[in-house]
């Protein structure tokens, strides 16, 4: 049973990073997460803190974004777009 509980936990450092990123999100905006619905900044932070399925998905999306940023995927795409315009 303890094995299943660990599966649903978000690493505490990841959790801190995700919450810090969400804190700067505009309070008056919402994000849609698939068929789960729309969530405010506060609701997203609550889900991450609870480490429920939605919180895990939010953490996964944030980590994927940061990984892509680290790998320069966004910069490569900007470079390609800028070079094809000339």
N, C-alpha and C positions, 0 to 999 in steps of 0.2 A: 504493500500500500504506500509506503514512504517513497518508493520508486516513482509512482504515478504523481505524487505531490511535487516532487522535484522537477518533473517534466513540465509542469505548468508555471514554474517560477522564472521570473526575469532576473538576470544577473543584477546585483545591486548597483554596480557601476554603470551598466547600461541603463538601468532605471533612472539614475540621477541625470545622465546625459539626455535621455528622452524627455524627462520632465523639464529640464532646463531649456531645451529647444521649444517645448510646448508653451512655456511661460512667456516667451516673446511673441507668440502667436496673437493676433488681434482678438480682443474679447468679443467683438461684435460679429465675427465671422464663424462659419461652421464648415466642417469637412464631412463629406459623405464617405462612408466606409462600406462599400459594396451594398449588399442587401440588409446590412445591419442598421442603416439609417444615417442621419446627420448628427454630428456631435459638436458641441461648443468646446472651447479651450478647457473650461473647468471639467466638463464631462470626460474629455479625453484624459486629462490628468487623473481624475478619479479612477478610470478604468486601468490606467497604468499602475497606479498605487495598489489597486485591488489584485492586480496580476491575473485578471480574468481573460477570456478568449479575445475580447476586443482590445484589451490592454496589450496582450501579446502581439496582436496584428499591428497595432500602432507602433510598438517597439520594432517589429520586423521591418515595417515600411521606413521608419526613421533610420535604422541601421543600413538598409539597402541604399537609401539616399546618400548617407555619409560614405559608404563604400564606393559608390559610383563617383562621388565628388573626389575622393582620395585617388581613384584610378584615373581621373581626368576625363571621364566620359563626357561630361558637359562641355568642357573646354574643347575637346576634339570636335564635337558636333558644331560648336560655335565657329571653330576654325574652318571646318568644311563649308558651313553656310556662308561665311564671309568670303572665302576664296572663290566660290561659285558665282557670287554676285558681280564680280568684276569682269 
